[in-house]
């Protein structure tokens, strides 16, 4: 497979749990907006929901699952170092 296909699929695979948790939110939001606009096309709805859900999952994976643990780990490391220095 081409690298241009494999890399995005690997990214989506990494973000699959985020996609699992958030897909219902995106589907409901797109359905609500399409009802308010008054235009509901089933195929367009499905494609738009899928695209937005994947983008949302990739962003939330990047922020929640990659960045926050690093920040917490760095913060906890500083706390442990301070506690050790105080204990010395």
N, C-alpha and C positions, 0 to 999 in steps of 0.2 A: 504494500500500500504506500501511497505517497505520504511524505512527511506532512504535507499540508492537511491531510485528512486525519492521520494518526494523532497528531498533537492535540487538535481540538477535541477529538473523541476521548483521549486520555484525560484531558482537563474536565470534560463532562463526566467521565467516570469517577474522577476524584471528587467532584461536586455532587455525586448522585444522592447522597444522604440529604444534602441541602435541597436538592430538587424534590426529593420525596417529601420533605417537611413543608415546602413552600408552594407546591404546585396547586393545591386547593385554593390558596389565597389568591394566586394570580388568575386562576380560572374564574373564581367568583368576582373579582374586580373587573375583568374583561367582560364578563356577562352583564354586570351591573351597568357598565359604561355603554355597552352596545344596546342595552334596553333603553337607556336614557336618550341615546342618540336616535333610536328608532330604526336602526339598521342592524339586522341580524342575518348574517350569511354563515351557515354551518361550517363550510370549508374554511372561509376566512377566519372565523372564530377559532377553529382548531389550530390553524397555522399561527395566528397571532398569539394565542395562549401558549403554545409550545415554545415559540421564539422568546417571548417575554419571560416565561418560567425558566428557560435555560439561562438567559442572561442574568436574571435575578439570582439563580442558584450559584452561578459562577462568581458573582459579586459577593454574595453572602458567604460563600466558602472562603473566598480570599480574605474577607474582613473577619469573620467569626472564627473559622477553623484554623486559619494560618496566623493572623496577626495578633489576636487577643491572647492566645496561649503564650506566644513569645513575649508579649508585654507583661503578662502575669508572671512568667518564669523569671524575667529580668527583675521585676519588682520583688518577688519572693527571694531571689538570690541576694538582693541588696539588704533585705530585712534580716536574712540569716547571717550575712556578713556583719551587720551592725550588732546583732545579738551576740555573736562570737567575740567581737571586739569589746563589748561591754562586759562580757563574762571573764575576759582575760585580765 
